[in-house]
Amino acid sequence: MKNNKFLFLLAFAGILSMAFISCKNQKDSNETSENVKHYRQILFAETTFDNIVGIHEITADEAKTVNNYKFTLDEKKRPVSIEYCRDTVLLGYGSTDAAKIVIAYTNNTETRLYFDKDNKAQEVDGKVFKSVFSLDSTGMRTGLTFYDKEGKQIENRNKIASYTWSKLPDGMVKENRFNLAGKEVIMNEFCPFYELRFSYNDKGFVTRMANYMADTLYNCTAENCGDIGVSYFSFVIGDKGDLNEFSVHNASGRPSNLYWGWSKFKNTCDSLGNVTETVYWDQDEEFLSGKKVPVYQYKYDTHGAKIETVFMDGKKNIINHPDNGVAIMEFKYNELGQPTDTLKYDNKRVEIKKKI
């Protein structure tokens, strides 16, 4: 009986996916420029409360040869599917949870199902097969729960079973998370924060994620919060939606290190929204050192796929990564845009052979 139930649920998921979208190798004859949009990038978000938003829009013709996030919208301009693809081919290395997300709405819910590059149902964030958001009368998300293939509520990889959100009088969005037992839990093991509050600018871009306790800005002093504690993250997002800067602070505003040893990074983006360089500093506003790489540079092909990552020191000299000796990573793709190989080199561009 258990096997029959499992097969039924898989079949049901397949029916749902067919009902929402067409096969990946076919184009919906009802697609128009009004209900289908294409974007090179996804707007930075630090909470699942936020909508998935595309930035750096391109045309349908450009989308035939450029990696893009294809948004199919309903009559209320809400996404009913988000695909990372090139032309009709799904790609599995985008910044969303899956190659394709299928979304359905009722008056008070938003449900997401996830699919891989082969258009098959998949799990994300641990064993999450389905995510169900609760919506209020205005359409704002007020909660989120996770479910497995059999429809059982579960915890994600960070031991979170549900979220709650509310908008405060000062405009900030308050977030709390709970496990299956209903006990409040932290964001994740690397950021042991409980109640979070998010601030947004007039464009809807997130500008701060702050750690609160009893309506007071709280300085987390857990082991993963550095030697002076961590209280809030600050974000600088450009007019086009590119994340330009991410910095970490304690309650007094001083720069503070996260678990990974960095306190701030800055991105350089090209006109297409591709990050071409990321530079990291510690809480003393010095370049990362020791076993950390302070500068990363990236190159992209004409399709928008990343083809190279280079590790550098603070003076922009190419260096071997202290952990593995790799200085340059080169990424190969086939003509459809699917990854085929990753080549690794040292700082003399001598290939590091793979171990057999």
N, C-alpha and C positions, 0 to 999 in steps of 0.2 A: 504493500500500500504506500509506503514511504517513497519508493522509487517511482510509482505511478504519479504520486503527487508532484514529485520533482519534475518529471517529464511534462506534466500538465502545465506547471508554472513556466518552464522554458518555452513551451509552445505558445503560452499566453503572452510572454515577453516578445516573442517573434511577431505575433499578431499585432501587438501594440506598435512595434517599430514600423511594420508595413503600413499601419494606419496613419502614422504621423508623417512619414517621408517615403520617397520613392527609392528604388534600388540605387546604389552609389554610382552605377554606370549609366543611369538614365537621368534626363532633365525633366523636371516637372513642367508640363506645358502651361501651367497657370502662373509660372514665375514671371514677375514683372519687376521693373526698376523700383516700384513702390514697396513691394513686399519681400524683396530679396536685396540684401546689401552685402558688400564685400569689404573687408578691412585687413590691412597688413598686420596690425598689432591689437593686443587687448589692453585696456586700461588697467593700471596697477590697482590692486585691492588688497587690504589686509584683514578682511573679514568676509565670511560667506553671506553676511547681510547684504552686501553690495551687489548690484546687478552686474552681469557680465556685459561689458561695454566694448564695442569695437572702436579703434582709432586709426587714423591714416587710411581713409576710405579710398578704394580704387574702383574702376569700372568693371563691368561683367567681362568685357573683352580682355582687360588686363588680368583678370582672375583666371583666365585660361592658361597663363604661363607663369603666374606669380603665386607663391604660397599665401593663402589667405584664410581668414575666418569668415565663413559664409553664414549670414544670419537670415533665416526665413521668418517672417513676421506675420502675426495674425492681424485681424481688422483693427485691433486696439494698439497696433505697433509693438506688441510684445513678442519676443523670440519664441518660436515653437521648435526650432532646431538651430543648433550652432555646430558647424562642421569646420574642422581645420583641413584644408584640401588644396589641391591644385587642379583646376578644371573639375573633372568628376571623380578624381582619385583622392580618397581619404588618406591623411598623413597622421602618423602616430606620435609626433614630437612637438606638438603645439603646447601652449601654456595653460590650456584648460584641462579639466580632469580627464578628458577622453578625446579621441579623434572626432567623436560626434556626441552631442548631448541633445536628447529629445525631451521637450518640455510640454506639459499639459496643465491647463488651469481649470479650476472651478471658482465659484464665488469666494471661497475662503482657503483655497490651497493652490500650491504650485508644485508639481511633481516632475522630477528629473530622472531619466533613465540614461545609461551610458553605453557607448558602443566603441569598439576598437577600429583599427584601420581596415579590417576585413568586414566591417559592418556587423559584427557579432556582439551580442550583449556582453558586457564586462563588469567587473567589480572595480571600485576605486577606493582610495583612502582606507585600505585594509580590506574589509569584506562588504563594503557598501554597494549594494545592487541598485537601490532606489533611495532618493532623497526627497522628503516631503516637507515643504515650507508651509507654515500657517500664515494667512493673510488677513489683515483687518479690512474694514469697509472701504478704506482708501486704496487698498492694494499693497500697503506697506507690509514687509515681512515682520512677523512677530515671534516666529519660532521655527525650529527645524528638527526633524527626527530622521534617523537612518534605519534602513531595512535591508535584510538579506534576500537571497533568491526565493526563500520560502515565505516571505512576507513577515518575518519575525523582526521585531525591533532589536537593533544591535548597537554596540559601541564601535566607533571608528578606531583607527590605529592610535589615536591619542586618548583613548578610553572615554570619549565623549559620545553620549547617546542622544543628547538633545541640546539645543540652544534656545534662549529666549532673548528678545530684543524689545526695547521700548524707547520712544523719543522723549527726551527730557525738556523742560521748559526753556533751557538755554540753547536748545537745538542739537545738543550732543545725543548720540545713540548709545544706549547702555546695553552691554552684552554680558550674559551669564551662561555658563555651561554646566551640564549635569550628567552623571553616569546613570546606568540602568536602575540603580538603587535610589535615585533622586538626590544624591549627594553632589554638592557643587564641586567642580573639578577645574584644574588649571588649563591654560591654553595648550601647552605641550611641555614635555620634560625640559626643553631648552629655554622656554619662557614661562616660568611658573607663576603666571598671573591669573587671578580669579576674575573679579569684575573689571571689565574694560569699558572705556568710553571713547567714542570716535567723534572727531570734529571734521567738518567739511567746509569748503569755501563756496562761493556763490555759483561756481560751475559744477558743483557736486563732487569735486575731487577731494579725497581724504587728505587731511593735513596733519592729523595727530592721532595716535592711539595711546591712551593714558590708562594707567593702572590705578584703580580706586578701591577704597575701603571705607564704608560708612560715610559716603559723600565727601571723602577727603582724598586728595591726591596721595597715593601710597608709594613708599619707597621699598621695593622688594629687595631683601637682603639675603635671599636664599643662595645656595652655593653657586648656581648658574647665573647669578646676577652681578658678578664682578665684585671688586673689593669696596666699592662705594655705593652699591645698590643701583637698581634700575627702576625708573618710574614711568617714563613715556618715550615713545618713538615720534620723531618729527619727519614729515615728508615734504619734499619740494617737487611739485609736478608742473611742468611747463604748459604753456597755452594749448599745445597740440595734444596734451595728455601723456607726454613722456615723463617717466620717473627720472628726475635729475639728481636728487639727493635723498639719502635716508640716514638719519642720525639718531643716536641713543643717548638718553639723559637720565640723571637721577632727579630726585624731587626738587633740588635746589637749582636745577638747570645745567649742572656740570656734565660734560661728556662722560659717558660710562661705557665700559666694555660689555658686550654680550658674551655668551658662552664660547663663541668661536674666536674671541680675542679682538674683534673689531668694534669700533665705536661709530664710525661713519664711512659711507661710501658715496662716491659721485660717479654718475654715468655721463658719458659723452654719446650723444645720439646723432645719427645722420638725418638728412631731410625726410627719410622714409620711416623713421622711428626705430631703426636698428641700433642697438647699443654697440658702439665701436670700441669703447674703452670703459673699464671700471677700475677706480682707484680706491683703496681702503686705508684708513687711518685708525690708530688706537686712541684711547682716552686722553693721551698726552699730545694728541694732534701730530703724531709722528707716523711715518709709514709703517705698516705691519712688518715685523721682522721675525727672526727665529725660523720656525718651520712654516711660517705663513708667507704667502705670495701677495705683495701689495698692489700689483698692477696686472690687469688682464686686458689684452687687446683681441678684437674679433674681426674676422672678415666674412663677407657674404657673397654668394653668387648672384647672378641676375634674377634668379627666382626668389631671392630672399632667404635662402637656406644658409645656415652658418657653415662655412667650409674650413675655418681655422680658428684656433684659440692659441694665444701666445702668452707665456708667463714672463713677467718682467719685474725688476727691482724698481725702487723709487726713482732711479735715474734713467729708466726706460731701457736698461740693458736686459737682453734675453737671458734668463736664468733657468737652471734645472730645478724642478720642484724638489724641495728638501725631502719629501716622503718617498718619491718614486723615480726621480731623475729625469722626468719628462719635462721638456721645455715648450714643445709645440705639438698640438694635436690637430690632425688634418682629417676632415670628414668627407666621405665619398657617398654619392647617391647615384641611382640609376636614372634613366630618362623620365621616369614617372615622378621622381622626387622622393622615392623610398631610400632610406639609408642602406648602404651595402658594405661599408668598411670604415674603420677608424685607424689611422696610421699615427704612430707616436715617434717623436724625434727628440734628441738632446739639443743643447744650445748651439751645437755646431751643425745642426740639421743632419745628423747621422741617425738613421732609422734605428729605433729600439725594437728588436725582433721579438715577436710574441713567443711566449714559452709554450712548448708542445706538451 
